[in-house]
Amino acid sequence: MGEKEILKPEKVFTDKTGTGDSAIFNAQWYPDVTAVILRTGGTAHEVKLQGSLDATNWVDVSTAITGDHKSVTGEWYLYWRIVIVSNDGTINAWIGCGGA
């Protein structure tokens, strides 16, 4: 059985406080996407993972993510981002993909 291809994960938030949109990650049509969210300090955060075909019009793929990661399979979006809805700490986050 051959190994699946992956793209190198990219850090999309570095020491982010407050709310906002992350840098855009280009998944190049890989079907398995994982977001890793690490909060330090504070007590709670809520983020959502969004996908887009044109990097302008975004749809929610996963919402109310309060833990440290979220994996999505079978969603075919070229572009991905993390949106911080609420955050009382400092967030670092990465997005990676693979599965081809």
C-alpha positions in Angstrom: 0.0 0.0 0.0 1.5 3.4 -1.0 1.9 6.3 1.2 -0.6 9.2 0.9 0.7 12.6 -0.3 0.6 15.6 2.0 1.3 19.3 1.9 3.5 20.8 4.5 1.4 22.3 7.3 1.4 26.0 7.6 1.1 28.2 10.7 -1.8 30.5 10.2 -1.9 32.2 13.6 1.1 33.2 15.7 0.3 34.5 19.2 -3.1 35.8 18.2 -5.2 37.5 20.9 -8.8 38.5 20.4 -10.8 37.4 17.3 -10.2 37.4 13.6 -9.5 35.5 10.4 -6.3 33.5 9.8 -4.0 33.5 6.9 -5.4 31.6 3.9 -4.1 28.0 3.4 -4.1 26.6 -0.1 -5.0 22.9 0.1 -4.5 22.3 -3.7 -7.6 20.0 -3.6 -6.3 17.6 -1.1 -9.4 16.0 0.6 -8.2 15.5 4.2 -7.7 18.8 6.1 -6.6 19.2 9.7 -6.6 22.3 11.8 -4.7 22.4 15.1 -5.5 25.2 17.5 -3.4 25.7 20.7 -4.6 28.3 23.2 -2.3 29.4 26.1 -3.7 31.4 28.9 -7.4 32.2 29.4 -10.1 29.6 29.8 -11.9 29.3 26.6 -12.0 29.8 22.8 -14.3 29.1 19.9 -13.2 28.8 16.3 -14.7 27.7 13.0 -13.0 26.2 10.0 -14.1 27.7 6.6 -13.5 26.6 3.0 -13.6 28.6 -0.2 -13.3 28.0 -3.9 -12.1 31.5 -4.7 -10.6 32.9 -1.4 -13.4 35.5 -1.3 -16.7 33.6 -0.6 -16.4 31.4 2.5 -18.6 28.7 3.9 -18.5 27.2 7.4 -17.2 23.6 7.3 -16.9 23.1 11.0 -18.2 25.4 13.7 -17.9 25.8 17.4 -14.5 24.2 17.7 -13.5 24.5 21.3 -10.8 21.8 21.5 -7.3 21.7 20.1 -7.9 20.2 16.7 -10.4 19.4 14.0 -10.1 17.0 11.0 -12.3 17.2 8.0 -12.4 14.6 5.2 -14.2 14.7 1.8 -14.6 18.5 1.7 -13.1 19.7 -1.6 -12.2 23.4 -1.1 -9.1 24.9 -2.6 -8.7 27.5 0.2 -9.1 27.1 4.0 -8.9 29.4 7.0 -9.6 29.5 10.7 -11.9 32.1 12.1 -11.6 32.9 15.8 -15.1 33.7 17.1 -14.1 34.1 20.8 -10.8 33.9 22.6 -9.6 35.0 26.0 -6.1 33.7 25.6 -3.4 33.5 23.0 -3.8 31.2 20.0 -1.3 29.6 17.7 -2.8 27.5 14.8 -1.8 25.4 11.9 -3.6 23.9 8.9 -2.3 20.9 7.0 -3.8 18.5 4.4 -3.2 15.3 2.5 -4.9 12.3 1.3 -4.2 12.2 -2.4 
